[in-house]
Every structure is written in structure tokens, then in C-alpha cells.
Amino acid sequence: MPPYQFIAIEGNIGAGKTTLCRLLAERYGCALVLEQFTDNPFLPFFYEQPERYAFPVELFFMTERHKQLLEHFAGPDLFQSLTVADYFFLKTLLFAKNNLNEEEFRLFQRLFSVLNATFPKPDLLLYLHRPVPVLQNQIRTRGRDMERLISDDYLEELQQAYLDFFKQETEIPIVVLDLQDADFLRHESVLQSIATLLEQSYRPGLQYVTLVPADESAG
């Protein structure tokens, strides 16, 4: 069992965050928090007209994430000492900064600052890093119609926004895991390697790890 109470799994669109969280919940029997992004009524329009729909799409995401996390941490299950989530609340600000114009972002940032003070930061943040071509392949494979217009440039921008933030964060441990095209859903050795990483302790700040599947590390 990981030595943490709250682990956030992050990554770009198509990195496999939700799939990994489900697998970890099965493995550890822990509490699971999954983002309900498909409930955002503005998201399909945003992918087609991002400048017009960026503010409502980000505002909806922020309020829904806040509500979900607040409800979860307001009434923790005493029989489950670990929570795994497929997002952390600060991603709200990273996406907003990338998608909003300057005036919209200033307003959004004020709202975010108020909401962000109401629940804890994760004890560990694991970022699943994959090359953009791998992300695009996984996006096509899962076949969500509203994601068909996501460009390489947009994925690159989001990836850079995450990495820029990670370099400034000094309060929590952040592990950037280079997965390339490793498949933790179909290959148990990949999942075992990730579990082994999560069961270790890390210093606050940023650290990079390259995946070594369990069956390979033994050799």
C-alpha cells in the first residue's frame, strides 16, 4: 500500500489517467475520484470554437471539480485510508491559463484562489508523460467524437503548461513518469512497476522517472 492518503494521477489528454486510477483502486481497494468531464455541456463546442467557449468550459470544469472534491474530503471513509484521483484541482488553472485571454484569466484566477483554499493538496502527484503521437493514437482509439479536432499543437501547449508548473511547485512530491507507449492495461509488469513507484517515498519537488517494467528490472 502506498504511504499516502491522497494521490493525484495527472497527464495530458489521452495519457491514460482514468484507466490507471481504476486499476489502482482495484489493486488497493482505495477510494476513487474520477472527473466527470463528459457532463460539461460546453466541451463539444469548445473543441470546434475554442475562443468563444473557453471561459464557460473552464468555469464549468472548475465548479464541478470543486464540488466533487469538497464532497469527497468533507466525509472521508474511515475504512479507506487512501484516495486516488485522476486529476488535481490546480489543473483547472493550468488549462484556463492556456485557453483564456488575459482579461478572462485574471477573473478566473480570482475565483480559483477562493475555491482552491477549501481542500488539501495531494500527498503525491504522478504525471503520466507520453509523446504527442502516442497521445493522438490513444485519443483516436477511444473514439470520442468531440476530441477529433484536438491538434498536436494544443497537446504540446498543455504538456508544457504542466511541466512549467511542476518546476515551480516545491511543497509536494511530483513524479513525472516517462511511459512512452507502455500499456499498463494489458501488461501486468507495467502496472506492477507503477505500483512499486507509488509505494516509495519522495522528497517535495520535481523528479523524473523512466518506466522499467518489473520483468525487465530483474535482469
VOPAGU-2260 file (C-alpha; in pm, 1 decimal, decimal comma):
REM VOPAGU-2260
SITE   aa  ch    i         X         Y         Z
SITE  MET   A    0       0,0       0,0       0,0
SITE  PRO   A    1     138,2     347,5     -85,8
SITE  PRO   A    2     239,2     557,0     219,3
SITE  TYR   A    3      -1,3     839,1     123,5
SITE  GLN   A    4    -358,8     945,7     188,3
SITE  PHE   A    5    -419,4    1133,4    -138,9
SITE  ILE   A    6    -254,2    1053,2    -473,5
SITE  ALA   A    7    -341,2    1251,1    -785,1
SITE  ILE   A    8    -270,2    1095,8   -1124,0
SITE  GLU   A    9    -221,6    1359,2   -1391,7
SITE  GLY   A   10    -126,7    1369,6   -1757,5
SITE  ASN   A   11    -217,3    1512,2   -2092,4
SITE  ILE   A   12    -537,2    1426,0   -2279,2
SITE  GLY   A   13    -519,8    1058,4   -2371,8
SITE  ALA   A   14    -240,1     967,5   -2128,6
SITE  GLY   A   15    -448,2     702,5   -1951,4
SITE  LYS   A   16    -517,0     874,9   -1619,2
SITE  THR   A   17    -863,2     732,4   -1557,1
SITE  THR   A   18    -770,5     380,7   -1666,9
SITE  LEU   A   19    -474,2     377,0   -1431,0
SITE  CYS   A   20    -681,3     511,9   -1141,7
SITE  ARG   A   21    -938,2     235,3   -1186,9
SITE  LEU   A   22    -664,0     -28,3   -1188,9
SITE  LEU   A   23    -506,6     117,2    -874,6
SITE  ALA   A   24    -844,2     126,8    -697,5
SITE  GLU   A   25    -890,4    -241,7    -775,8
SITE  ARG   A   26    -540,5    -319,4    -657,4
SITE  TYR   A   27    -551,4    -129,7    -328,5
SITE  GLY   A   28    -924,8    -119,6    -251,9
SITE  CYS   A   29    -896,0     255,9    -207,5
SITE  ALA   A   30   -1137,8     543,6    -259,0
SITE  LEU   A   31   -1161,6     665,1    -618,3
SITE  VAL   A   32   -1234,8    1015,5    -750,8
SITE  LEU   A   33   -1287,6    1039,1   -1127,5
SITE  GLU   A   34   -1352,7    1356,6   -1322,0
SITE  GLN   A   35   -1693,2    1365,8   -1493,1
SITE  PHE   A   36   -1572,9    1559,2   -1796,3
SITE  THR   A   37   -1844,1    1425,3   -2028,1
SITE  ASP   A   38   -2103,9    1617,0   -1825,7
SITE  ASN   A   39   -1961,1    1950,2   -1943,3
SITE  PRO   A   40   -2219,4    2079,5   -2194,9
SITE  PHE   A   41   -1973,8    2332,2   -2340,4
SITE  LEU   A   42   -1693,0    2088,9   -2420,6
SITE  PRO   A   43   -1803,3    1977,2   -2770,6
SITE  PHE   A   44   -1847,3    2341,6   -2871,9
SITE  PHE   A   45   -1510,1    2435,6   -2723,1
SITE  TYR   A   46   -1322,5    2191,2   -2946,2
SITE  GLU   A   47   -1488,8    2348,1   -3251,4
SITE  GLN   A   48   -1475,3    2715,4   -3142,2
SITE  PRO   A   49   -1221,2    2741,8   -2857,0
SITE  GLU   A   50   -1205,0    3120,5   -2838,2
SITE  ARG   A   51   -1580,8    3152,4   -2799,3
SITE  TYR   A   52   -1638,5    2873,1   -2549,1
SITE  ALA   A   53   -1314,5    2867,6   -2347,0
SITE  PHE   A   54   -1445,0    3065,5   -2049,7
SITE  PRO   A   55   -1770,9    2872,3   -1990,8
SITE  VAL   A   56   -1599,1    2537,8   -2043,0
SITE  GLU   A   57   -1328,7    2619,2   -1787,2
SITE  LEU   A   58   -1574,7    2771,5   -1540,3
SITE  PHE   A   59   -1791,7    2460,2   -1556,2
SITE  PHE   A   60   -1491,7    2232,9   -1503,8
SITE  MET   A   61   -1373,5    2435,9   -1206,8
SITE  THR   A   62   -1706,3    2437,1   -1023,2
SITE  GLU   A   63   -1767,7    2066,6   -1086,3
SITE  ARG   A   64   -1418,0    1966,2    -973,6
SITE  HIS   A   65   -1453,1    2180,2    -664,1
SITE  LYS   A   66   -1791,8    2029,3    -578,0
SITE  GLN   A   67   -1667,4    1674,3    -628,3
SITE  LEU   A   68   -1350,3    1714,2    -421,1
SITE  LEU   A   69   -1527,2    1908,9    -147,9
SITE  GLU   A   70   -1791,4    1639,2    -109,2
SITE  HIS   A   71   -1527,9    1366,9    -100,6
SITE  PHE   A   72   -1297,2    1524,0     157,1
SITE  ALA   A   73   -1583,0    1655,1     371,1
SITE  GLY   A   74   -1689,1    1300,0     452,3
SITE  PRO   A   75   -1391,1    1063,4     424,2
SITE  ASP   A   76   -1448,1     691,0     451,6
SITE  LEU   A   77   -1283,8     580,1     775,5
SITE  PHE   A   78   -1222,0     235,9     630,5
SITE  GLN   A   79   -1028,7     368,5     329,4
SITE  SER   A   80    -704,9     546,1     414,0
SITE  LEU   A   81    -606,2     617,7      51,8
SITE  THR   A   82    -778,5     827,2    -215,1
SITE  VAL   A   83    -670,3     814,2    -579,7
SITE  ALA   A   84    -796,7    1082,6    -819,3
SITE  ASP   A   85    -749,5    1122,9   -1193,3
SITE  TYR   A   86    -693,1    1497,5   -1157,5
SITE  PHE   A   87    -574,8    1757,6    -911,8
SITE  PHE   A   88    -759,0    2084,1    -868,9
SITE  LEU   A   89    -474,8    2304,8    -987,4
SITE  LYS   A   90    -508,9    2160,8   -1338,2
SITE  THR   A   91    -810,5    2393,4   -1356,1
SITE  LEU   A   92    -577,9    2692,0   -1351,3
SITE  LEU   A   93    -328,1    2539,3   -1594,7
SITE  PHE   A   94    -593,2    2469,1   -1857,5
SITE  ALA   A   95    -750,5    2810,4   -1804,6
SITE  LYS   A   96    -418,9    2988,7   -1848,2
SITE  ASN   A   97    -364,7    2801,4   -2171,9
SITE  ASN   A   98    -716,1    2859,9   -2308,8
SITE  LEU   A   99    -832,5    3202,2   -2186,5
SITE  ASN   A  100    -737,3    3550,1   -2293,6
SITE  GLU   A  101    -560,1    3775,9   -2046,0
SITE  GLU   A  102    -867,1    3952,3   -1905,5
SITE  GLU   A  103   -1066,5    3629,6   -1873,1
SITE  PHE   A  104    -777,5    3459,3   -1698,6
SITE  ARG   A  105    -741,1    3737,4   -1439,5
SITE  LEU   A  106   -1106,8    3698,6   -1344,7
SITE  PHE   A  107   -1083,0    3321,4   -1348,6
SITE  GLN   A  108    -775,2    3329,5   -1126,2
SITE  ARG   A  109    -960,5    3528,0    -859,5
SITE  LEU   A  110   -1239,1    3270,9    -848,3
SITE  PHE   A  111    -991,0    2985,9    -843,3
SITE  SER   A  112    -797,1    3130,9    -548,0
SITE  VAL   A  113   -1110,6    3133,8    -334,4
SITE  LEU   A  114   -1210,0    2776,6    -420,1
SITE  ASN   A  115    -859,6    2630,6    -402,1
SITE  ALA   A  116    -830,5    2702,3     -29,2
SITE  THR   A  117   -1104,1    2456,7      69,8
SITE  PHE   A  118    -931,3    2115,7      41,0
SITE  PRO   A  119    -583,5    1962,4      67,9
SITE  LYS   A  120    -316,7    1925,4    -195,1
SITE  PRO   A  121    -227,4    1568,3    -291,9
SITE  ASP   A  122      45,3    1395,5     -92,5
SITE  LEU   A  123     189,6    1271,4    -422,7
SITE  LEU   A  124     129,7    1378,4    -780,8
SITE  LEU   A  125     215,3    1128,2   -1053,7
SITE  TYR   A  126     227,0    1274,3   -1404,7
SITE  LEU   A  127     197,9    1028,1   -1693,9
SITE  HIS   A  128     419,4    1163,0   -1969,9
SITE  ARG   A  129     369,8    1035,9   -2324,4
SITE  PRO   A  130     482,7    1174,7   -2663,9
SITE  VAL   A  131     214,4    1359,1   -2858,3
SITE  PRO   A  132     192,2    1092,4   -3134,8
SITE  VAL   A  133     115,9     832,6   -2865,8
SITE  LEU   A  134    -148,1    1061,4   -2714,2
SITE  GLN   A  135    -310,6    1114,0   -3053,4
SITE  ASN   A  136    -317,1     739,7   -3116,5
SITE  GLN   A  137    -487,7     676,9   -2783,4
SITE  ILE   A  138    -734,2     959,1   -2845,9
SITE  ARG   A  139    -826,6     803,4   -3182,3
SITE  THR   A  140    -851,2     457,1   -3027,1
SITE  ARG   A  141   -1103,0     560,8   -2764,0
SITE  GLY   A  142   -1304,5     731,6   -3037,1
SITE  ARG   A  143   -1470,1    1023,6   -2860,7
SITE  ASP   A  144   -1622,4    1231,3   -3137,4
SITE  MET   A  145   -1576,1    1563,1   -2957,7
SITE  GLU   A  146   -1198,1    1502,5   -2934,6
SITE  ARG   A  147   -1142,4    1453,2   -3306,4
SITE  LEU   A  148   -1030,5    1814,5   -3355,7
SITE  ILE   A  149    -761,1    1818,2   -3084,9
SITE  SER   A  150    -438,9    1928,9   -3251,9
SITE  ASP   A  151     -78,5    1834,2   -3184,8
SITE  ASP   A  152      -7,5    2197,9   -3100,9
SITE  TYR   A  153    -279,7    2202,9   -2835,2
SITE  LEU   A  154    -141,0    1888,2   -2671,8
SITE  GLU   A  155     211,6    2031,2   -2680,5
SITE  GLU   A  156      90,8    2353,0   -2516,1
SITE  LEU   A  157     -85,5    2164,5   -2236,8
SITE  GLN   A  158     215,9    1945,7   -2178,6
SITE  GLN   A  159     440,2    2249,2   -2148,8
SITE  ALA   A  160     194,8    2417,7   -1910,2
SITE  TYR   A  161     214,4    2117,8   -1678,0
SITE  LEU   A  162     594,0    2100,0   -1689,4
SITE  ASP   A  163     632,6    2473,8   -1629,8
SITE  PHE   A  164     413,1    2448,9   -1320,8
SITE  PHE   A  165     592,7    2143,0   -1188,0
SITE  LYS   A  166     924,6    2328,7   -1192,0
SITE  GLN   A  167     777,5    2590,0    -956,9
SITE  GLU   A  168     599,8    2356,3    -714,4
SITE  THR   A  169     810,7    2286,5    -405,4
SITE  GLU   A  170     554,4    2180,3    -143,4
SITE  ILE   A  171     450,1    1836,5    -271,4
SITE  PRO   A  172     634,5    1547,5    -438,6
SITE  ILE   A  173     581,3    1537,0    -816,0
SITE  VAL   A  174     695,0    1235,0   -1015,5
SITE  VAL   A  175     698,8    1274,0   -1394,8
SITE  LEU   A  176     685,9     918,9   -1528,8
SITE  ASP   A  177     804,8     870,8   -1887,1
SITE  LEU   A  178     573,0     597,9   -2018,0
SITE  GLN   A  179     624,5     634,7   -2393,2
SITE  ASP   A  180     370,2     382,4   -2532,4
SITE  ALA   A  181     377,2     137,7   -2238,4
SITE  ASP   A  182      37,6     -27,3   -2182,9
SITE  PHE   A  183     -46,2     -80,2   -1815,0
SITE  LEU   A  184    -392,7    -211,9   -1902,0
SITE  ARG   A  185    -267,0    -511,7   -2098,2
SITE  HIS   A  186      71,8    -571,9   -1939,6
SITE  GLU   A  187      81,5    -655,6   -1569,2
SITE  SER   A  188     455,6    -585,6   -1549,8
SITE  VAL   A  189     393,1    -220,0   -1641,4
SITE  LEU   A  190     122,4    -183,6   -1377,6
SITE  GLN   A  191     344,2    -353,7   -1120,0
SITE  SER   A  192     625,9    -108,8   -1193,8
SITE  ILE   A  193     391,8     186,9   -1144,0
SITE  ALA   A  194     262,3      38,3    -817,7
SITE  THR   A  195     619,9      -4,7    -698,2
SITE  LEU   A  196     686,8     362,3    -769,5
SITE  LEU   A  197     377,3     468,5    -576,0
SITE  GLU   A  198     481,6     261,8    -275,3
SITE  GLN   A  199     801,4     464,0    -233,3
SITE  SER   A  200     853,1     792,1     -50,2
SITE  TYR   A  201     963,6    1104,1    -237,5
SITE  ARG   A  202    1100,6    1441,7    -140,6
SITE  PRO   A  203     892,6    1751,9    -219,6
SITE  GLY   A  204     953,9    1895,5    -563,9
SITE  LEU   A  205    1001,0    1756,7    -913,1
SITE  GLN   A  206    1163,1    1425,5   -1006,0
SITE  TYR   A  207    1174,3    1237,5   -1335,3
SITE  VAL   A  208    1143,9     860,2   -1367,8
SITE  THR   A  209    1166,6     641,0   -1677,6
SITE  LEU   A  210     949,0     331,3   -1666,9
SITE  VAL   A  211    1127,8      -1,4   -1624,4
SITE  PRO   A  212     876,5    -289,3   -1633,2
SITE  ALA   A  213     911,2    -532,2   -1343,9
SITE  ASP   A  214    1011,4    -830,4   -1556,1
SITE  GLU   A  215    1290,5    -626,4   -1720,0
SITE  SER   A  216    1423,7    -468,5   -1399,5
SITE  ALA   A  217    1500,4    -813,6   -1262,3
SITE  GLY   A  218    1751,2    -872,9   -1543,4
